[in-house]
Amino acid sequence: MPDRKLLATVLAIAVIGSTVAFVAAVDSNQLTDEHQASQDQNTSYLRVAHASPDAPAVDVRVDNETVLSNVSFGTVSDYLTMSAGTYNVSILANGTDTAVFDSEVTIEPRTVTTVAASGEVTQSGNTSFAAVFFDDDAFTPGENRSALSVVHLSPDAPAVDVTLANGSVVLAENVTFQNASDYVSVPAGNYTAEIRPATAGNDGTVVTTVNVSLESGQVHSALAVGYLNPDEAPADTPFQVVLTEDASVTVQLPSEDEMMDNETGMDGNETTTDDDAETTTDDDAETTTDGDAETTTDGDETTTEEDDEERVVA
């Protein structure tokens, strides 16, 4: 088995400013303090995105306690700190007891999740309302790099490709409604993203373009929300892209000293000398260094497979 004590996995939470009123939201410094005080590594994080274009502002309740209030369309909340477990989660029209979503939700330990309130609430809509869960699991980009995922939450838009530079760079392809693309690493900077109907060659006619600014060392999701054709929709909520900053995971490799300490720690080794000055070493003493732990690099992302990871929230 790999020795997993050699790695520390750092979970960097990029908290987003928001005008939403919070009951249980916390900032990054509080997250750090709470993590350091916690020994069971049971903490998880969850945020809510309002992406239902015909729904009013909503409140979010967890086990009948209001944790987010007056979340309006196009808003993404801060991350909430939660212990792993199963909760009753309700999404209600703001200031009422009318629930558009009410269900048991299981939060796994040491996860970061975005819940998108998606689809339509009016009967004349073409898509049913649903709460869609996305894992915010990107690795922290390298220097002068940024990572981006495209999240399709526009109910009247077809499957899409997202490109840059007149189609020469493909950020995402064939992303369907209520799904998200994998994170891709790109140089940090300002871009004009081209949104096209999905085709085999990623060369469909550009439906709309969106200017995005991708910061160095940051992970982003681009949430496509609203209606492409609001005149034919239940609500006059035009298409837009909401750019968020997401949580990211950084893998820290052990130092040379830590590696040496691990390799030379040989419990049970004995050296005995008899009267004839003969030195023997107990055959039962073994030093093993597990070679199963491997580091793989995919583009600018580095992952290390280890066993008992320590997650530190920054």
C-alpha positions as MATLAB code, in Angstrom:
seq = 'MPDRKLLATVLAIAVIGSTVAFVAAVDSNQLTDEHQASQDQNTSYLRVAHASPDAPAVDVRVDNETVLSNVSFGTVSDYLTMSAGTYNVSILANGTDTAVFDSEVTIEPRTVTTVAASGEVTQSGNTSFAAVFFDDDAFTPGENRSALSVVHLSPDAPAVDVTLANGSVVLAENVTFQNASDYVSVPAGNYTAEIRPATAGNDGTVVTTVNVSLESGQVHSALAVGYLNPDEAPADTPFQVVLTEDASVTVQLPSEDEMMDNETGMDGNETTTDDDAETTTDDDAETTTDGDAETTTDGDETTTEEDDEERVVA';
ca = [
       0.000    0.000    0.000;
       1.289    3.522   -0.724;
       2.434    5.593    2.233;
      -0.040    8.398    2.108;
       1.335   10.412    4.981;
       3.849   12.009    2.643;
       1.379   14.200    0.764;
      -0.739   17.150    1.774;
      -3.627   18.047   -0.515;
      -4.451   21.729   -0.277;
      -8.024   22.708   -1.039;
      -7.976   26.394   -2.015;
     -11.378   27.989   -1.750;
     -11.818   31.047   -3.973;
     -14.744   32.805   -2.328;
     -16.850   34.984   -4.579;
     -18.327   38.319   -3.565;
     -22.110   38.393   -3.670;
     -25.022   40.601   -2.723;
     -26.970   37.637   -1.366;
     -27.866   37.774    2.323;
     -26.244   34.855    4.144;
     -27.134   33.168    7.382;
     -24.436   30.496    7.429;
     -21.888   31.626    4.828;
     -18.297   32.129    5.973;
     -15.142   33.681    4.546;
     -11.856   31.990    3.668;
     -10.123   32.871    6.955;
     -12.918   31.228    8.924;
     -12.665   28.181    6.678;
      -8.951   27.917    7.465;
      -9.514   28.183   11.211;
     -12.306   25.625   11.155;
     -10.227   23.180    9.181;
      -7.233   23.483   11.487;
      -9.479   22.878   14.479;
     -11.058   19.825   12.854;
      -9.324   16.482   13.137;
     -11.827   14.239   11.401;
     -11.494   15.752    7.892;
     -15.275   15.584    7.636;
     -15.856   19.103    6.307;
     -17.372   19.752    2.885;
     -18.400   22.902    1.013;
     -21.493   23.717   -1.006;
     -22.763   26.745   -2.912;
     -25.941   27.494   -4.871;
     -26.321   28.987   -8.360;
     -29.704   30.385   -9.431;
     -29.967   29.474  -13.116;
     -33.723   29.032  -13.581;
     -34.678   31.906  -15.905;
     -38.393   32.012  -15.093;
     -38.098   31.454  -11.335;
     -38.290   34.246   -8.758;
     -35.578   34.897   -6.201;
     -35.291   31.906   -3.890;
     -34.425   30.931   -0.341;
     -32.506   27.761    0.462;
     -33.203   25.715    3.574;
     -31.123   22.884    4.973;
     -32.939   20.713    7.524;
     -35.598   23.440    7.733;
     -33.064   26.166    8.552;
     -32.683   29.024    6.066;
     -29.041   29.170    4.975;
     -29.409   31.427    1.903;
     -31.967   34.162    1.400;
     -33.189   36.102   -1.644;
     -30.886   34.457   -4.189;
     -31.769   36.076   -7.522;
     -31.370   34.746  -11.062;
     -27.760   34.733  -12.229;
     -26.358   34.800   -8.690;
     -23.861   32.278   -7.335;
     -23.572   32.171   -3.550;
     -20.466   31.844   -1.428;
     -19.469   28.363   -0.330;
     -21.196   27.151    2.821;
     -19.327   24.952    5.283;
     -21.115   21.649    5.946;
     -20.327   18.396    7.680;
     -20.661   15.290    5.558;
     -24.028   13.594    5.899;
     -27.574   13.473    4.558;
     -29.697   16.611    4.692;
     -33.145   17.726    3.641;
     -32.579   20.555    1.158;
     -35.424   22.824    0.055;
     -35.450   25.617   -2.538;
     -38.391   27.964   -2.065;
     -39.719   31.147   -3.627;
     -38.288   33.993   -1.562;
     -40.343   34.801    1.510;
     -42.779   31.907    1.049;
     -43.158   28.257    1.973;
     -43.693   27.268   -1.672;
     -40.964   24.767   -2.515;
     -39.790   24.185   -6.085;
     -37.313   21.573   -4.860;
     -37.424   19.457   -1.714;
     -35.288   16.354   -1.385;
     -32.788   14.428    0.707;
     -29.225   15.250   -0.357;
     -26.109   13.337    0.704;
     -22.911   15.370    1.106;
     -19.790   13.223    0.886;
     -16.766   14.022    3.107;
     -14.159   16.467    1.815;
     -16.061   17.508   -1.312;
     -16.829   20.866   -2.908;
     -20.116   21.113   -4.792;
     -22.119   23.673   -6.764;
     -25.885   23.113   -6.818;
     -27.572   24.809   -9.778;
     -31.273   25.626   -9.605;
     -32.020   24.908  -13.251;
     -34.849   24.397  -15.718;
     -38.202   26.172  -15.660;
     -40.936   26.463  -13.052;
     -43.830   27.611  -15.260;
     -46.052   25.063  -16.986;
     -45.478   26.691  -20.362;
     -41.760   25.981  -20.139;
     -40.125   23.155  -22.065;
     -37.798   21.904  -19.321;
     -38.672   20.769  -15.825;
     -37.110   22.452  -12.824;
     -34.257   20.475  -11.279;
     -31.411   20.939   -8.841;
     -28.244   19.846  -10.671;
     -25.050   19.021   -8.767;
     -21.536   19.718  -10.073;
     -18.227   18.738   -8.446;
     -15.765   21.629   -8.188;
     -12.719   19.393   -8.462;
     -10.210   21.199  -10.679;
      -6.495   21.226   -9.946;
      -4.887   24.597   -9.337;
      -3.430   25.891  -12.630;
       0.270   26.518  -13.076;
       1.892   29.940  -13.189;
       0.235   32.307  -15.688;
      -2.396   29.668  -16.419;
      -6.106   29.497  -15.735;
      -8.639   26.653  -15.833;
     -12.164   26.863  -17.212;
     -15.259   24.675  -17.351;
     -18.381   25.484  -19.375;
     -21.718   24.739  -17.675;
     -24.791   24.595  -19.947;
     -27.862   25.858  -18.077;
     -29.774   27.655  -20.862;
     -33.058   25.762  -21.353;
     -33.685   26.759  -24.981;
     -30.111   26.416  -26.237;
     -28.971   23.339  -28.178;
     -25.838   21.383  -27.375;
     -22.946   23.797  -27.823;
     -19.280   24.076  -28.669;
     -17.289   26.922  -27.146;
     -14.269   28.160  -29.066;
     -11.709   30.968  -29.177;
      -9.895   32.766  -31.999;
     -12.405   32.038  -34.762;
     -12.655   28.395  -33.816;
      -8.939   27.644  -33.723;
      -9.061   26.818  -29.992;
     -11.803   24.559  -28.584;
     -12.662   25.133  -24.919;
     -15.638   22.768  -24.780;
     -17.513   20.615  -27.246;
     -20.975   19.099  -27.414;
     -22.013   20.354  -23.976;
     -25.685   19.537  -23.462;
     -28.249   21.164  -21.180;
     -27.595   20.629  -17.454;
     -24.105   19.284  -18.109;
     -20.606   20.715  -17.751;
     -17.397   20.289  -19.709;
     -14.167   19.116  -18.142;
     -11.851   21.846  -16.906;
      -9.283   22.904  -19.503;
      -6.073   24.815  -18.841;
      -5.402   27.957  -20.900;
      -3.034   30.912  -20.597;
      -4.457   33.544  -18.264;
      -5.820   36.596  -20.066;
      -8.812   38.227  -21.719;
     -10.734   36.289  -24.346;
     -13.786   36.483  -26.557;
     -15.524   33.128  -26.286;
     -17.601   31.978  -29.258;
     -20.699   29.894  -28.539;
     -21.804   27.683  -31.423;
     -24.302   24.865  -31.979;
     -22.351   21.636  -31.566;
     -20.991   20.118  -34.773;
     -18.480   17.382  -35.526;
     -15.917   19.971  -36.607;
     -16.710   22.552  -33.882;
     -17.467   24.973  -36.721;
     -21.149   25.784  -36.286;
     -22.380   29.328  -36.860;
     -21.549   31.539  -33.884;
     -24.756   32.237  -31.951;
     -23.240   34.727  -29.529;
     -19.886   35.852  -28.173;
     -18.920   36.596  -24.586;
     -15.894   38.450  -23.239;
     -14.235   36.651  -20.318;
     -11.229   37.500  -18.164;
      -9.381   34.450  -16.822;
      -7.024   35.190  -13.936;
      -3.645   33.578  -13.340;
      -3.767   30.670  -10.911;
      -7.574   30.723  -10.768;
     -10.210   28.155  -11.680;
     -13.419   29.365  -13.307;
     -16.790   28.057  -14.393;
     -18.659   29.819  -17.178;
     -22.374   29.283  -16.533;
     -24.487   29.779  -19.663;
     -27.896   30.879  -18.355;
     -31.044   32.588  -19.625;
     -32.859   32.247  -22.934;
     -31.324   32.495  -26.385;
     -34.792   33.566  -27.603;
     -36.469   35.365  -24.691;
     -39.311   36.645  -26.901;
     -40.518   33.057  -27.263;
     -39.891   32.076  -23.630;
     -41.996   32.204  -20.446;
     -39.841   35.046  -19.081;
     -37.900   37.922  -20.598;
     -34.549   36.704  -19.291;
     -31.931   37.047  -22.029;
     -28.926   34.792  -22.423;
     -25.818   35.628  -20.407;
     -22.675   33.967  -19.112;
     -21.940   34.091  -15.384;
     -18.239   33.631  -14.663;
     -17.402   32.228  -11.225;
     -14.230   31.494   -9.302;
     -14.193   27.870   -8.185;
     -12.471   25.848   -5.519;
      -9.275   24.143   -6.645;
      -7.044   21.337   -5.418;
      -3.257   21.633   -5.175;
      -1.069   18.581   -4.648;
       2.105   19.178   -2.621;
       4.935   16.698   -3.091;
       7.108   15.769   -0.077;
      10.497   17.408    0.382;
      13.745   15.421    0.032;
      14.158   15.405    3.829;
      10.677   13.924    4.281;
      11.427   11.281    1.671;
      14.711   10.364    3.387;
      13.047   10.218    6.799;
      10.431    7.858    5.402;
      12.941    5.593    3.675;
      15.332    5.302    6.655;
      12.723    4.742    9.342;
      13.225    0.977    9.840;
      11.367   -0.128   12.951;
      12.424   -3.559   14.208;
      15.977   -3.612   12.811;
      18.489   -5.115   15.256;
      22.279   -5.483   15.166;
      23.829   -8.050   17.519;
      27.532   -8.884   18.053;
      28.698  -12.177   19.537;
      32.053  -12.932   21.164;
      33.631  -13.762   17.792;
      32.902  -10.191   16.578;
      30.260  -11.497   14.199;
      27.573   -9.033   13.169;
      24.160  -10.279   12.118;
      21.058   -8.429   11.083;
      17.640   -9.789   11.917;
      16.236  -11.275    8.733;
      12.776  -10.226    9.799;
      13.644   -6.551    9.624;
      12.569   -5.160    6.288;
      12.715   -1.759    4.763;
      10.178   -1.249    2.031;
       9.487    1.819    0.029;
       6.198    1.560   -1.782;
       6.661    2.332   -5.442;
       2.980    2.406   -6.214;
       2.603    6.120   -5.527;
       2.927    7.788   -8.873;
       2.832   11.340  -10.133;
       1.231   12.037  -13.460;
       1.144   15.316  -15.286;
      -1.636   16.160  -17.711;
      -0.932   19.514  -19.270;
      -0.418   21.836  -16.330;
      -2.216   19.671  -13.818;
      -0.304   17.433  -11.419;
      -1.967   14.672   -9.441;
      -0.468   12.230   -6.995;
      -2.226    9.065   -5.933;
      -1.880    8.643   -2.183;
      -3.880    7.086    0.626;
      -4.571    9.243    3.654;
      -4.565   12.742    2.188;
      -4.613   15.761    4.432;
      -6.801   18.523    3.078;
      -6.016   22.055    4.146;
      -8.451   24.814    3.284;
      -6.764   28.076    2.329;
];
